[in-house]
Amino acid sequence: MTISKGDRLPTTTFTKMTENGPEAVPSDDYFAGKTVAIFSVPGAFTPTCSAKHLPGFIEKADALKAKGVDEIACTAVNDAFVMGAWGKSAGAEGKVTMLADGNGDFAQAVGLTMDGSKFGLGTRGQRFSMIVKDGVIAELNVEAPGDFKVSSADHMLEQL
């Protein structure tokens, strides 16, 4: 079942790359007491994700924070090493936290998976974005397959 606006996020664990290697990030702790703009992409280093989605949030980070966002996070069904390398190559450090959903637990828990096996990707997270306030979804923007409109940083800025 797909999660909806007003629902509390389910408990899962992300992984992020740190100076000391991969570090577990419990979702309950990550979202507690703050407003988080989180967006999901089908995969790191993929065309739309690398050319538009992640760069848009990096470019609009200050504007989002000026409108009350405490943290911006990107998630994908990739491992922490890939997410860390992608964030570094895109200049995300200090602007967007790269949260690996390596096993797809988060995407599955929120009911927003897609079948990318036609492209050799297996089960991935759909392209979407959310504004999460203290663990509760305030806004949810799920893209139609192949689209990139409602999950963008620009669209999210209009919602804040």
Secondary structure as the mmCIF struct_conf table of DSSP 4:
data_model
#
loop_
_struct_conf.conf_type_id
_struct_conf.id
_struct_conf.beg_label_comp_id
_struct_conf.beg_label_asym_id
_struct_conf.beg_label_seq_id
_struct_conf.end_label_comp_id
_struct_conf.end_label_asym_id
_struct_conf.end_label_seq_id
TURN_TY1_P TURN_TY1_P1 LYS A 5 GLY A 6
HELX_LH_PP_P HELX_LH_PP_P1 ASP A 7 ASP A 7
STRN STRN1 ARG A 8 ARG A 8
HELX_LH_PP_P HELX_LH_PP_P2 LEU A 9 THR A 11
STRN STRN2 THR A 13 THR A 18
TURN_TY1_P TURN_TY1_P2 GLU A 19 ASN A 20
STRN STRN3 GLY A 21 PRO A 26
HELX_RH_AL_P HELX_RH_AL_P1 SER A 27 PHE A 31
TURN_TY1_P TURN_TY1_P3 ALA A 32 GLY A 33
BEND BEND1 LYS A 34 LYS A 34
STRN STRN4 THR A 35 SER A 40
BEND BEND2 PRO A 42 PRO A 42
TURN_TY1_P TURN_TY1_P4 ALA A 44 PHE A 45
HELX_RH_AL_P HELX_RH_AL_P2 PRO A 47 THR A 48
HELX_RH_PI_P HELX_RH_PI_P1 CYS A 49 HIS A 53
HELX_RH_AL_P HELX_RH_AL_P3 LEU A 54 GLU A 59
TURN_TY1_P TURN_TY1_P5 LYS A 60 LYS A 60
HELX_RH_AL_P HELX_RH_AL_P4 ALA A 61 ALA A 66
TURN_TY1_P TURN_TY1_P6 LYS A 67 GLY A 68
STRN STRN5 GLU A 71 ALA A 76
BEND BEND3 VAL A 77 ASN A 78
HELX_RH_AL_P HELX_RH_AL_P5 ALA A 80 ALA A 90
TURN_TY1_P TURN_TY1_P7 GLY A 91 GLY A 91
TURN_TY1_P TURN_TY1_P8 GLU A 93 LYS A 95
STRN STRN6 THR A 97 ALA A 100
TURN_TY1_P TURN_TY1_P9 GLY A 102 ASN A 103
BEND BEND4 GLY A 104 GLY A 104
HELX_RH_AL_P HELX_RH_AL_P6 ASP A 105 ALA A 109
TURN_TY1_P TURN_TY1_P10 VAL A 110 GLY A 111
STRN STRN7 THR A 113 ASP A 115
HELX_RH_3T_P HELX_RH_3T_P1 SER A 117 PHE A 119
TURN_TY1_P TURN_TY1_P11 GLY A 120 GLY A 120
STRN STRN8 THR A 123 GLY A 125
HELX_LH_PP_P HELX_LH_PP_P3 GLN A 126 GLN A 126
BEND BEND5 ARG A 127 ARG A 127
STRN STRN9 PHE A 128 LYS A 133
TURN_TY1_P TURN_TY1_P12 ASP A 134 GLY A 135
STRN STRN10 VAL A 136 VAL A 142
HELX_LH_PP_P HELX_LH_PP_P4 GLU A 143 ALA A 144
TURN_TY1_P TURN_TY1_P13 PRO A 145 GLY A 146
BEND BEND6 LYS A 149 LYS A 149
TURN_TY1_P TURN_TY1_P14 VAL A 150 SER A 151
BEND BEND7 SER A 152 SER A 152
HELX_RH_AL_P HELX_RH_AL_P7 ALA A 153 GLN A 159
#
